[in-house]
Amino acid sequence: MMALPADLPKKMAPHLLVQLRPMLEDDLATVVATEQAAYGHPWTLGNFRDALKAGYAAYRLDAGEQLVGYLVAMKVIDEVHLLNITVAPAFQRQGWAACLMQALSLWAKAQGAVCLWLEVRESNERALKLYKVFGFQQVGLRKDYYPASRTARESAVVMSKPLHT
């Protein structure tokens, strides 16, 4: 089970019940709608179903009755790969992505992971800044990794972060 750092819910939304809970099949309609609102090239319902079926760590962050964000991560041996992290557009720029990243780091350490990995669009400056604040460093570049339009592709910045106990 993934947990939030104890003080974060009170700081982020003192008037709401904030909880991080496993993403379930029943959550996918809301998750996919949020994904579509947040991205020009969103994950599909099939992508989320496949992640759940594969047993990946998939968690949603709620404040009251609202979906604030979610993440999907895959543990492989002693590494965790962040596959998707999203904050709903109405909750962006309020610190919720950092909350999710802290929860992911705590969970990964509890799983015995020694490092975290991720890919991020080269143009996603906000995400790149967040990841750098959390200690991620660029370790590679995947050319033409993401679709950018019907005829263009965008590179992915590959980043990693060691997890110290």
Protein Blocks (a to p, Z undefined) as FASTA:
>chain_A
ZZddfklmmmmmmmbccddddddfklmmmmmmmmmmmpmbdcdfklmmmmmmnopacddd
dehjbcfbdcddddehjaccdfbdcddfklgonopmmmmmmmmmmmmmmnopabdcdddd
fklmmlmmmmmmnopacfbdcehkbcfbfkbccddddddddddZZ
